[in-house]
């Protein structure tokens, strides 16, 4: 039971080729490319409106130096959102349930924000380790605590995304299995379980969108501290 429950999170292979590569390239194929016409269709118009509103809301608190990150973070947001939503479809694989993939996205971007802060304003960046007015006996302890909190940020980014999506997929798997098992024995309870499954699926759609947004929002907050 345990093996079958967690087998859905293992990266599938076909003819020795990891299918996670296809899953990672699929989002870029689904989105339509801008056309050379004066007027776009409804899909392109909706896509452009969403990207413009999201970018405006995300980078409004940042100064001009941080606006250079807009294409990268907006593309990553759309990429994560599409992967999370595609993973909710039957017989699909969700790459964002892999901690290695999420850490591979979180660590380089977090490290880039830290390096930018150390290069552009080292005094301000190092000042986060020791708040002003700290009593002398607490200085070593606060420096250690702030250093640990700094290095825990990419781990929190990756683990948050992985844990939320993994927990949702496990709940959907368990409740759907319970509905199928209860159907011949207790149809009324099975129908109530199916209704619960539908509500949980709607919740998972919201979680898939929110977690992609939170991932990018936290990266923008880290960037805001260092630009």
Long-range contacts (C-beta under 8 A, 24 or more apart in sequence): 5-170, 5-173, 5-174, 8-93, 8-169, 8-173, 9-94, 9-97, 9-98, 9-166, 9-169, 11-93, 11-98, 12-93, 19-93, 20-93, 20-95, 20-98, 20-101, 23-83, 23-86, 23-92, 23-93, 23-94, 23-95, 24-83, 24-95, 26-82, 26-86, 27-78, 27-79, 27-82, 27-83, 27-86, 28-79, 30-82, 31-78, 31-82, 51-78, 58-216, 58-217, 58-220, 59-220, 61-220, 61-224, 62-220, 62-223, 62-224, 62-227, 63-227, 65-120, 65-227, 66-220, 66-223, 66-224, 66-227, 69-220, 69-223, 73-216, 73-219, 73-220, 76-105, 76-109, 76-215, 76-216, 77-212, 77-213, 77-215, 77-216, 80-161, 80-211, 80-212, 80-215, 80-216, 81-208, 81-209, 81-212, 81-213, 84-165, 84-208, 84-209, 84-211, 84-212, 85-205, 85-208, 85-209, 87-165, 87-169, 87-208, 88-201, 88-204, 88-205, 88-208, 94-165, 94-169, 96-161, 96-162, 96-165, 97-162, 97-165, 97-166, 97-169, 98-162, 99-158, 99-159, 99-162, 102-157, 102-158, 102-159, 102-161, 102-162, 103-154, 103-155, 103-158, 105-158, 105-215, 106-154, 106-155, 106-157, 106-158, 106-215, 106-219, 107-154, 107-158, 109-219, 110-153, 110-154, 110-157, 110-219, 110-222, 111-154, 113-219, 113-222, 113-223, 113-225, 113-226, 114-150, 114-222, 114-226, 116-223, 116-226, 116-227, 117-225, 117-226, 117-227, 118-226, 120-226, 120-227, 121-226, 125-225, 125-226, 128-225, 153-218, 153-222, 157-215, 157-218, 157-219, 160-211, 160-214, 160-215, 161-211, 161-212, 161-215, 164-207, 164-211, 165-207, 165-208, 165-211, 168-200, 168-203, 168-204, 168-207, 168-208, 169-204, 171-200, 171-204, 172-197, 172-200, 172-201, 172-204, 175-200
